[in-house]
Amino acid sequence: MNIPRLVIAAPSSGSGKTTVATGLMAAFSERGLAVSPHKAGPDYIDPGYHALATGRPGRNLDAFMCGPELVAPLFAHGAAGCDLAVVEGVMGLYDGAAGRGELASTAQVAKLLRAPVVLVVDASSQSRSVAALVHGFASFDPQVRLGGVILNKVGSDRHEAMLREALEEAGMPVLGVLRRAPQVAAPSRHLGLVPVAERRADAVSSVAALADQVRAGCDLEALLALARTAPALACEAWSPQLAISASPAFEARDPGRSPGGRPVIAVAGGAAFTFSYAEHAELLTAAGAEVVTFDPLRDEALPAGTSGLVIGGGFPEVYAPELSANEPLRRAVADFAAAGGPVAAECAGLLYLARSLDGKPMCGVLDADARMSERLTLGYREAVAVSDSALAATGTRLRGHEFHRTVIEPGSGAAPAWGFTRPERRVEGFVQQGVHASYLHTHWAAEPSVALRFTGAAAEAAAEAAAVAKAAVVAGHP
């Protein structure tokens, strides 16, 4: 496939990648182009802004969690039918998984996609030195094609002239110049930007302002021309259906003919649970599930017919009082788990299943208490399932990511969810009855068997519920 594409990178975090990438996505979308948004690395928050800018799901490209071999196929899946793809990088251009060389770096993603790179440089405290900086990034890895620079936080016309002169001497095209504009900055807190779902009206205004800023300061025609120089990718697009059918655990079946029908898997959403990868719902659907979203802040009951429950990441610590106040739903979740229903909980989901969060009662599924902490836990993990669960068989190996400022005590149950092998050895999480709860964020495209296994557990739960209901009717007790 041949999708015009750009990778938006920077020398370091805080240079303005999200500003430029989101602004470009919005500006090109407003011109009528179908823009496919992507984010290198495990970040959940930036893709929410990307989705707002383009009207398409923001998708992650993570060479650590999914493996380098899946980066281009996942990109092709997300970008199919689009006129342009914009990939926002992670950290600095050459920063990746600690101690793993280029693995999971923006540079590696750019090479795997054979995409030209645009370097966003914070020019606020430099003039001619910008040429030396850009030259170093352009020459560090000859396989990374640096196609131009966008200068951010430029202070004045004179400052811009000095920067342009220096980069012209270095032979590097300047594709945009953005002045300092704090009014378009999105608010941040303990884990980064505030997600779109928590400030949608303001986020819409922010994205529109970013589009205006980028449109005024960047050469959109030159950027589009650069994107069109990306050669065709030889890979086949990733497919959730093929990924499921290729899984060793796959068994041909027609969920619609089972006693429980297609199992309903309820996925937590709303402002408190915003972290999810689009491929997870796609895999569950391909495995035979009907995926329904619910909001633990607003809904007082699980969706009708729920036979599987997925509670992903987010910010329950911000909404602990509201989550606690929704006692009917907390009780419904506890009853579902107590009956052995399959539950997959990651990070925020783990906290929600705890007995309490910062002293506020939660679902009480786990005999553990959670609280905010001053310490940030952040980084990639290599994990192996140490207990059989509805999500993973013992011995299943996955790569994941931790990102939280909370702690849960105890950190694991009698049957832990994962054993970490790198960067340190420890066990973590809880497996009990149908519950699998852990801090670890995973990307199921790397191991589709987990979606298949979980859907199978939900189908069994649905069939059992149907059998019980039928027996009650036969007995005269509907």
Protein Blocks (a to p, Z undefined) as FASTA:
>chain_A
ZZdddddddfbehilmmmmmmmmmmmmmmnopacddddedjbfklmmmmmmmnopacddd
dfklnopklmmmmmmmmmgoiabdcdddehjfklccehiljnoiaklmmmmnopacdddd
dfklccklmmmmmmmmmmmpmmbccfbdcdehifbfklmmmmmmmmmmnopacfbdcddd
fklpccddfkocadfklmmmmmmmmmmmmmmmmmmmpcfklmmmmmmmpccdfbdcddfk
lmmmmpmkbccddfklpmnlpadddddedjklmcccfklmmmmmmnopacddddfklmcb
dcehiabdcddedjfklmmmmmmmmmmlmmmmmmmmmnopacddehjlmmmmmmbeghia
ceklagcdddddfbdcedddddddfbdcfkbcghiacddddddfbdcddfbdfbdfbdcf
bfbdcdedjdehjbccdfbdcdfklmmmlmmmmmmmmmmmmmmmmmmmmmmmmnopZZ
